[in-house]
Amino acid sequence: MTDRTQQAQETADIARLEIPSRDKRADLQVMDGTLGPSVIDVRRLYAQTGMFTYDPGFTSTASCESKITFIDGDKGELFYRGYPIEQLAEHSDFMEVSYLLLFGELPTAEQKEQFIHDIIYHTMVHEQISHFFRGFRRDAHPMAVMVGVVGALAAFYHDSTDITDPHQRMVASYRLIAKMPTIAAMAYKYSIGQPFIYPRNDLSYAANFLHMMFAVPCEPYAVNPVLERAMDLIFILHADHEQNASTSTVRLAGSSGANPFACIAAGCASLWGPAHGGANEAALNMLTEIGTVDRIPEYIARAKDKNDPFRLMGFGHRVYKNYDPRAKVLRKMAHEVLDELKVDQPLFDVARELEKIALEDEYFVEKRLYPNVDFYSGIILSAMGFPTSMFTVLFAIARTVGWVAQWNEMIEDPNQKIGRPRQLYTGPTRRDFVPIDQRD
Ligand code: SDX
């Protein structure tokens, strides 16, 4: 039993549920966290009432207890292990943030040096893994390649698939963090018919990725330090985000005891959706389709039209009902990257005008829809030279550390068991089979 459940029993703060018409009642424990909403422990609800809770989309459901990331949607706050994302964005780097997410504390200088060494020296993949790519079409979406190749790592690294062994869990975690950029760059190189570029141990995590993405064997490639910093910052901002769809997918897959590579492949699959991590690609495609500022009202009207499935990509969020703090950092960074590259990105003007108009429109104000992490990231990534199809792949690289941190926490949580939701059944009641010659 975790300390939270214990404390709940000590405080005996009870939620009393009564359904007089059905002679049902339940006394349920209230549990408090350190930040954010308290929870009503409904684990005994079915035993006491024979009834389930009903919460499609989990709008009011806590699936677990976690110490990793906290979001306050009303205030627009995001903490990694208690540290505000703005401070980490300004003062930290992705390797240090990865250590923080994995182990819970900022590393000492010695711990950080060792962690960076251990990750950097595992960025190379076995040469045989390059053969996995040969089976894909060159024009395959790189996320399809990521789902395939990351899942296939389980067919390779048999020595780190025993999830009951803490050492093997950490080896798999390090391998995934280290190798995702290499696999991602290989997916890109394969799609453009260029040779794979090997990682370099003398470069930072972010610089190494840019090098593998954009270097060619024919000439030296110097990583632009402004782009290296921008890449590192984008990784920090996308590293973890509480129990979002892809993280919940990783936890649910992991709850059955599935191996870590299969779980992270499942996370990639979920992240790919345009309502989730695929929104950065969709947002840039939307801005491109809008094209010019004068066409913005037409798209705002479509986003508000209930009969039109069109949504403003990069806007809205299940948790944030205020500005996504990551979007604020990215909007500022977009200026810096575009200035550094001396890129005239008209879509940035469209994005800023779209944001301005939307935030003054009563539909968006009333529904508390603000730009999210995906609204500006595409503009930066496009200016940095990434094709739109790679945007969600970059999100997956960054989110891998959050996924493995949450996966490890789930396995170590004594309260966790295989995730197996129930349902509200509204299908046919019992009926007997009808032979085919008697069916009308
Ligand atoms: C990410 O969960 C996370 O933390 C995710 C993420 C992470 O780091 O892991 O933050 C990353 O996925 C960010 C979100 C990226 N997705 C998009 O930008 C896609 C566009 N956004 C929407 O699809 C939507 O806002 C969601 C999916 C993000 C959130 O949807 P919810 O919480 O289920 O909200 P909802 O669909 O119930 O919307 C509430 C209302 C609805 O209108 P009503 O039915 O109440 O009349 O707001 C409307 C929606 O129609 N609405 C939008 C809108 N988003 C919501 N209307 C127009 N444009 C939008 N973008």
Residues whose N, C-alpha, C, O or C-beta is under 5 A from the ligand:
A	BS01	SDX	H241 N244 A245 P274 A275 H276 G277 A279 A303 R311 L312 M313 G314 F315 G316 H317 R318 K367 N372 D374
